Amino acid sequence: MLMRHAWQRHPFPVRAFFQHTLVLTYAVPQTSLVGLLPPGLIPDTHRGFGLVAIAMVQTRALRPACLPPSVGRDFFLSGYRVFARYRMSNGHTLRGLRILRSDTDKRLMQVLGNLLTHYNYQKAYVTVREGPERLEIGVRTPNGVADLRVVADLSIYPAPLPVNSPFKSPAEALRFAGPIPFTFDYEAQTHSMIVIEGVRAEWKPELVAVEVLENTFFRQPHWRGVKPILASAFHLTNVPYLWRRGVRYPLERTSA
């Protein structure tokens, strides 16, 4: 019988279709990421900044990869991720994301997501208003710890980078928009890194102008004194996606 932590290794491949994806990337002092990354990971930085992404995804037909789309489930996801690097024992370094929190509008996704991953799914109330030139997303979370209200202007592609962005060009910003194929998940029970690879064929993000009307995530105690800078906002649509089965890599133990 598998222990619970073994089930949380993303134990089988999963497919989905991303109808809309809006990603906000914030630059924060590298020192503010201390305590957010587990053993084995270091921040993936740019010009001295650490980077935190908030991804808002309208997901369709999520299901085990062996099953047809008709049995899949639709849900909304807002996920908070730190850009990080993992150096493997063979010396190769992987770039990826460490997930801090995930919010979803479906109770089933909360239950199954927490059964099969460590992504910290929470149930939220979500509104999405779509138009040909505008996308508005609202997320309400228990106790207001990760409320979001964002309006994206889809009328101009590509939009300029946000004012005060540490990225000097769209090309620099794209390094933190994809493809970044790996998600890292620390397994404390075995002192291991779980690496999940994502595969997408149509990943063509475009810079968009956004108005962030509310974002309470950075009001939490961990971020006290930190002034996040909106570094980029990317939008893309209609992306088929596959997550491969998670692979466990034992970490070296350091002597006390």
C-alpha positions in Angstrom: 0.0 0.0 0.0 1.4 3.4 -1.0 2.0 6.0 1.7 0.2 9.3 1.3 3.4 11.1 0.3 3.9 8.7 -2.5 0.4 9.5 -3.9 1.4 13.2 -3.8 4.2 12.7 -6.3 1.9 13.5 -9.3 1.9 9.7 -9.9 0.5 9.5 -13.5 0.5 11.8 -16.6 -2.3 14.3 -16.9 -3.7 16.2 -19.9 -5.7 19.4 -20.1 -6.5 22.3 -22.4 -5.8 25.9 -21.3 -8.5 28.1 -22.8 -7.1 31.3 -21.3 -3.8 31.9 -19.4 -2.9 35.2 -17.8 0.4 35.3 -15.9 1.6 38.2 -13.8 5.3 38.1 -12.8 6.5 40.2 -9.9 10.1 41.1 -9.0 10.9 41.0 -5.3 14.1 41.3 -3.3 16.0 38.0 -3.5 16.2 38.0 0.3 12.4 37.9 0.6 12.4 34.4 -0.9 14.3 33.0 2.1 12.1 30.4 3.8 9.9 29.9 0.7 12.2 27.4 -1.1 12.9 23.9 0.3 16.3 22.2 0.4 17.7 21.6 -3.1 16.3 24.7 -4.7 17.8 28.2 -5.2 16.0 31.3 -6.6 16.2 31.8 -10.3 17.0 35.5 -10.3 17.3 38.4 -12.7 19.4 41.6 -12.1 19.4 40.8 -8.4 15.6 40.2 -8.1 13.7 37.1 -7.2 10.6 36.5 -9.3 7.1 35.3 -8.3 4.5 34.5 -10.9 0.7 34.5 -10.4 -0.9 32.3 -13.1 -4.6 32.5 -13.8 -5.8 29.6 -16.0 -9.2 28.6 -17.4 -8.6 24.9 -17.7 -10.7 22.5 -19.7 -10.9 18.7 -19.8 -8.4 17.9 -17.1 -8.0 14.1 -16.9 -5.5 11.3 -16.7 -3.6 11.2 -20.0 -5.0 7.7 -20.9 -8.6 8.9 -20.8 -10.6 10.9 -23.5 -11.4 14.6 -23.1 -15.1 13.8 -22.6 -14.4 12.5 -19.0 -12.2 15.5 -18.1 -13.2 18.3 -15.7 -13.2 22.1 -16.2 -12.0 24.4 -13.5 -10.2 27.7 -12.9 -6.8 27.9 -11.3 -4.8 30.7 -9.8 -1.4 29.6 -8.8 1.5 31.4 -7.0 4.9 30.2 -8.0 8.6 31.1 -7.3 11.0 30.8 -10.2 13.7 28.4 -9.0 16.6 26.2 -10.1 17.5 22.6 -9.2 21.0 21.3 -9.7 20.9 17.6 -10.3 23.5 15.1 -9.1 25.0 14.9 -12.6 25.6 18.6 -12.6 22.8 19.6 -14.9 20.6 22.5 -13.8 16.8 22.6 -14.4 14.9 25.8 -14.4 11.3 25.6 -13.1 8.7 26.7 -10.6 8.1 26.0 -6.9 4.3 26.3 -6.2 3.4 28.1 -3.0 -0.4 28.1 -3.2 -3.2 27.2 -5.7 -6.8 28.4 -5.7 -9.6 26.7 -7.6 -13.3 27.3 -8.1 -14.1 23.5 -7.8 -14.2 21.5 -4.6 -13.4 18.3 -6.5 -10.2 19.9 -7.9 -9.2 21.0 -4.4 -9.6 17.5 -3.0 -7.9 15.6 -5.9 -5.2 18.3 -6.2 -4.2 17.9 -2.6 -4.4 14.1 -2.8 -2.0 13.9 -5.8 0.3 16.9 -5.3 1.7 19.3 -2.6 0.3 22.3 -4.5 -1.8 23.6 -1.5 -5.2 23.9 -3.3 -7.8 26.1 -1.7 -11.4 26.6 -2.6 -12.2 30.1 -4.0 -15.0 32.0 -5.5 -14.1 33.1 -9.1 -15.6 35.3 -11.7 -14.3 35.5 -15.3 -15.6 38.0 -17.8 -14.3 37.6 -21.3 -14.6 39.9 -24.3 -12.8 40.3 -27.6 -10.6 43.1 -26.1 -10.8 42.6 -22.4 -10.4 39.8 -19.8 -11.4 40.5 -16.2 -10.7 37.9 -13.5 -11.8 38.1 -9.9 -10.8 35.6 -7.1 -12.1 35.7 -3.6 -10.4 33.4 -1.0 -11.2 32.5 2.6 -10.1 35.3 4.9 -9.0 37.3 1.9 -5.5 35.9 1.9 -5.1 35.6 -1.9 -7.8 37.8 -3.4 -7.2 39.0 -7.0 -8.9 41.4 -9.3 -7.2 41.9 -12.6 -8.2 43.5 -15.9 -6.2 42.7 -19.1 -6.4 44.8 -22.2 -6.4 42.3 -25.1 -6.7 44.9 -27.8 -3.0 45.5 -28.3 -0.5 42.7 -28.9 2.2 43.1 -27.8 1.9 45.7 -25.1 4.9 47.5 -23.6 6.5 46.2 -20.4 5.1 47.6 -17.2 6.6 50.8 -15.9 9.6 50.1 -13.6 9.9 46.5 -14.8 13.5 45.2 -14.2 13.2 43.5 -17.6 14.9 45.7 -20.3 13.2 44.1 -23.2 10.4 41.6 -24.1 13.1 39.0 -24.9 14.3 39.2 -21.3 10.8 38.9 -20.0 10.1 35.9 -22.1 12.9 34.0 -20.3 10.5 34.0 -17.4 7.4 33.2 -19.4 8.3 30.0 -21.0 9.0 27.5 -22.0 9.9 26.7 -18.3 8.9 23.1 -18.3 9.6 21.9 -14.8 7.7 22.1 -11.5 9.6 21.2 -8.3 8.0 19.7 -5.2 9.9 18.8 -2.1 9.1 15.5 -0.3 10.1 15.9 3.3 9.4 12.3 4.2 12.2 11.1 2.0 14.3 14.3 1.6 13.7 14.2 -2.2 12.9 16.5 -5.0 9.9 15.6 -7.1 10.3 16.9 -10.6 7.2 17.2 -12.9 7.8 18.0 -16.5 5.1 19.9 -18.5 4.9 19.5 -22.3 3.1 22.0 -24.5 3.3 22.4 -28.3 1.7 25.9 -28.7 3.2 28.1 -26.1 3.3 31.6 -27.6 2.8 34.2 -24.8 2.1 37.8 -25.7 2.8 40.8 -23.5 -0.5 42.5 -22.4 -1.3 45.6 -20.4 -3.0 44.9 -17.1 -4.6 46.8 -14.3 -4.2 45.0 -11.0 -7.1 46.3 -8.9 -6.5 44.0 -6.0 -3.8 41.5 -5.0 -3.8 40.6 -1.3 -1.2 37.8 -1.5 1.7 40.2 -0.9 -0.1 41.6 2.1 0.7 38.5 4.1 3.1 38.6 7.0 5.9 37.0 5.0 6.0 39.9 2.6 6.0 42.7 5.3 8.2 45.5 4.1 8.4 44.2 0.5 7.2 46.3 -2.4 6.7 43.9 -5.3 7.2 45.3 -8.8 5.0 44.2 -11.6 7.7 42.9 -14.1 5.5 41.5 -16.9 2.1 40.3 -17.8 1.6 37.7 -20.5 -1.5 36.2 -22.1 -2.1 33.2 -24.3 -5.0 31.0 -25.4 -5.9 27.5 -26.5 -2.9 25.5 -25.3 -3.0 21.7 -25.1 -0.9 20.7 -22.1 0.5 17.5 -20.7 2.1 16.9 -17.3 4.4 13.9 -17.2 4.5 11.6 -14.2 6.6 13.0 -11.3 10.1 11.7 -10.9 11.8 11.5 -7.5 15.4 12.5 -7.0 16.9 11.9 -3.5 18.8 14.9 -2.2 22.1 14.7 -0.5 22.0 14.9 3.3 24.3 17.4 4.9 25.9 16.6 8.2 24.9 18.7 11.2 
